[in-house]
Amino acid sequence: MITHIVSLELRTSSVQGCKQFYRDQLGFAVIGETADEIRFAPTPRVSLIFRESDEAPAHAHVAFEVPHSAFGEIVRELERRRIAPLQWADGRIVDEFESGTNVYFRDCDGNLLEFIAHPGITEGVVEPSGPFRILYVREIGLPVDDVLAFRALMVDLLSLRLAKAADDFAFAIGGTAHLVVASKRRRWIPIAMRAVPPSLKVVLGASDARTIEGLKERLAMKGMEFGEREGVVFEVEGYEFAVRLDARFADVPARLGLNG
């Protein structure tokens, strides 16, 4: 099964700007740097990669799971570090919803970032990392033209389950990884930001070799091209996905109390 997000690569207009924001303000460790690329480790299990590009980057949405018990302190830490939380239309910065709570802010390139916490997730299973106590990357936003077709394909290829499924929005979930499939016509909350498809590459971790072999079989059956340079690599609607064997998270979703 798919258990977690291993890495995410995005475009940036400035490697140095990324370093100032993600290292100096968010406290992410730098694990690699060249003239046109920088790699961060929000946690020991995930890499966040930025590659400099002459093309203006479309704004991505990325959510980090944090402990619910520490959420208030995390919001205060944002303010101490002078990272401005985004406001909802009524002026609040924290949203409390049925299953949890969150706060949004933007990075140096305008990407929409989120700290999200759920009381139903068992604490103490994953060691929190950094000043914001990040547990893992939970969500990546994927704006598409046809939500129903895209989510059906991802479910078929990756054996994901759906949640909050509607015509213009759905979560496609594998373990701790939530792919946020949203219509390009549906704006990102809380600031009604246009959902423009970003250029991104995402690597997902699989807990067993059967997941990898099954994916290759389904891709072949559908006549979809794929490579095997970093696990199984394929493309859907301009998004590049890779699935590779990474058993470090194999039992984590169950221990966290997550379904599937």
Protein Blocks (a to p, Z undefined) as FASTA:
>chain_A
ZZbdfbdcdddfbfklmmmmmmmmnopacfbdcfkbccddfbfkbccdddddfbdcdddd
ddddddfklmmmmmmmmmmnopacdddfkopabdcdfklccdddddfkopacdddddfkl
cghkaccedjkopabdfbdcdddfblmlmmmmmmmmnopacehiafkbccddehjbccdd
ddfklccdfkopacdddddddddddfbfklmmmmmmmmmmnopacdfknojaddeehiac
dddddfklmmmmmmnopgZZ
